[in-house]
Amino acid sequence: MQPLTPILLIGPHTRLEPLTLHHASSLCAAADDAAFEWLLDTRPESVEAMIHWIQVALSWPGIRIPFAIVEGGEVVGSTSYWQSAPFSDQVEIGTTWLGSRWWGIGINTEIKRLMLKHAFVTLECRKVLFRSAPGNERSHRAIEKLGAHRDGLVACDLPLPDRTWRASVYFSMLQEEWEGSTLSIGA
């Protein structure tokens, strides 16, 4: 697997830009409570809080590569690659959120397709992982729509700000599944 580094990914309607502090005010305007309902973080409610959120996202070089999601010239959310086990030729796509007014119009599918193509073709990953909160059925359906398989529930997977632990539902897609999927055609 190739190392994770910031990169610009461009699709027909959206692009993923490497996240910078310059995205703070636009991300703050796009964020709403619904977008952050299932994330580990609470919604940054000011530009200063969003700057802090971005600084944290950028504080994992080589492990987390965060992006701003841009649609029609407007910043509409964020997503990330996560590399937790470089020896295993796999990457996780996660910490994805879109402001709720951009839900249901294909943005999530397009950005995930861009990320899957980059992971399998350029990074030469063997597997891409996704995880979601157990009750987040909307996310589960979106991940399964991509062709990822539900692998199971992992208890006490991620720490929450209140020092409790969240379980996660894990999903994955293997390189040969990507190559045989309709998402890879024309990619």
C-alpha positions in Angstrom: 0.0 0.0 0.0 1.2 3.5 -0.8 1.5 6.0 2.0 -1.5 8.3 2.8 -0.8 11.9 1.7 -3.2 14.8 1.1 -4.6 14.8 -2.5 -7.2 16.5 -4.5 -9.9 14.1 -5.9 -12.3 15.4 -8.6 -15.5 13.9 -9.7 -18.2 14.9 -12.1 -20.1 17.1 -9.6 -18.0 17.1 -6.4 -14.4 17.4 -5.4 -12.5 16.4 -2.3 -10.0 19.1 -1.3 -7.3 18.5 1.3 -8.8 20.1 4.5 -7.2 23.4 5.6 -8.1 26.1 8.1 -9.4 28.2 5.2 -12.4 25.9 5.1 -13.5 26.7 8.6 -16.1 29.4 8.0 -17.7 27.4 5.1 -17.7 24.2 7.1 -19.3 26.0 10.0 -22.0 27.3 7.7 -22.7 23.8 6.3 -22.7 22.0 9.6 -26.0 21.3 11.4 -27.0 19.1 14.4 -28.4 16.4 12.1 -25.0 16.1 10.3 -23.2 15.5 13.6 -25.9 13.3 15.3 -23.9 10.1 14.9 -20.4 11.4 15.0 -18.1 11.2 18.0 -17.7 15.0 18.1 -20.4 17.5 18.8 -21.1 20.1 16.1 -18.7 23.0 16.2 -21.0 26.0 16.6 -18.6 28.8 15.8 -15.9 29.4 13.3 -13.4 29.3 16.2 -14.7 25.9 17.2 -14.5 24.7 13.6 -10.9 25.9 13.4 -10.2 23.7 16.5 -12.1 20.8 14.9 -9.9 21.1 11.7 -6.7 21.4 13.8 -7.6 18.1 15.5 -8.4 16.5 12.2 -5.0 17.6 10.8 -3.1 16.5 13.9 -2.8 12.9 12.7 -0.4 13.1 9.7 0.0 9.8 7.9 -2.9 8.3 9.9 -5.8 10.6 9.0 -6.2 12.5 5.8 -9.2 14.8 6.1 -11.0 16.4 3.1 -13.5 19.2 2.6 -16.3 18.1 0.4 -17.1 20.7 -2.3 -20.2 20.6 -4.5 -20.9 23.3 -7.0 -18.2 25.5 -5.5 -19.7 25.3 -2.0 -18.2 23.4 0.9 -20.9 21.0 2.1 -19.1 18.7 4.6 -16.0 16.7 5.4 -14.7 13.1 5.2 -11.4 11.3 5.9 -9.2 8.4 5.1 -7.9 6.7 8.3 -4.8 4.4 8.3 -4.7 2.5 11.5 -2.7 -0.6 10.4 -0.3 0.3 7.5 1.0 -3.3 7.4 -2.4 -4.7 6.4 -2.9 -2.8 3.1 -6.2 -1.4 4.2 -7.7 2.0 4.8 -10.8 3.2 6.5 -13.2 5.8 5.0 -14.9 7.7 7.9 -15.7 10.7 9.9 -18.0 11.7 7.0 -20.6 14.3 7.4 -22.7 16.4 5.0 -24.9 19.3 6.0 -28.4 17.9 5.9 -29.6 20.1 3.1 -27.2 18.1 0.8 -28.5 14.7 1.8 -30.1 12.4 -0.7 -28.8 14.1 -3.9 -25.9 11.7 -4.6 -23.0 13.6 -3.1 -22.1 10.9 -0.6 -22.1 8.2 -3.3 -19.9 10.3 -5.6 -17.3 11.1 -2.9 -17.2 7.5 -1.7 -16.7 6.3 -5.3 -13.8 8.8 -5.7 -12.3 7.6 -2.4 -12.7 3.9 -3.2 -11.1 4.3 -6.6 -8.2 6.2 -5.1 -7.8 3.6 -2.4 -7.9 0.5 -4.6 -6.2 1.9 -7.7 -3.7 4.5 -6.5 -3.0 3.5 -2.9 -3.2 -0.2 -3.9 -5.3 -1.2 -0.9 -6.4 -4.8 -0.4 -9.5 -3.7 1.7 -11.4 -0.6 2.6 -13.2 -0.4 5.9 -16.2 1.6 7.1 -17.7 1.8 10.5 -20.9 3.4 11.8 -22.8 3.7 15.1 -25.2 0.8 15.6 -28.4 2.9 15.4 -27.4 4.8 12.3 -29.4 2.9 9.8 -29.2 5.7 7.2 -25.4 5.3 7.2 -25.6 1.5 7.1 -27.9 1.7 4.0 -25.5 4.1 2.3 -22.5 2.0 3.0 -24.2 -1.2 1.8 -25.4 0.7 -1.4 -21.7 1.1 -2.2 -21.3 -2.7 -2.2 -19.6 -3.0 1.2 -20.5 -6.0 3.3 -21.6 -5.8 7.0 -18.9 -7.6 8.9 -20.3 -7.3 12.4 -20.6 -5.4 15.6 -17.6 -4.5 17.7 -18.4 -3.6 21.3 -16.5 -0.7 23.1 -14.9 0.3 19.8 -14.5 4.1 20.1 -14.3 6.4 23.2 -16.9 9.2 23.4 -16.3 12.6 24.9 -18.2 11.7 28.1 -15.7 8.8 28.7 -18.2 6.1 27.7 -17.6 3.8 24.8 -19.5 3.4 21.5 -19.9 0.2 19.7 -19.5 0.2 15.9 -20.9 -1.8 13.0 -18.0 -2.7 10.7 -18.3 -2.9 6.9 -15.7 -3.8 4.3 -15.0 -4.0 0.6 -12.2 -6.1 -0.9 -10.3 -5.0 -4.0 -11.8 -7.8 -6.1 -15.3 -6.7 -5.0 -14.6 -3.2 -6.1 -13.2 -4.4 -9.5 -16.4 -6.4 -10.0 -18.8 -3.6 -8.9 -20.8 -1.2 -11.0 -19.1 1.7 -9.1 -15.7 0.8 -10.7 -17.0 0.9 -14.2 -15.8 4.0 -15.9 -13.9 5.1 -12.8 
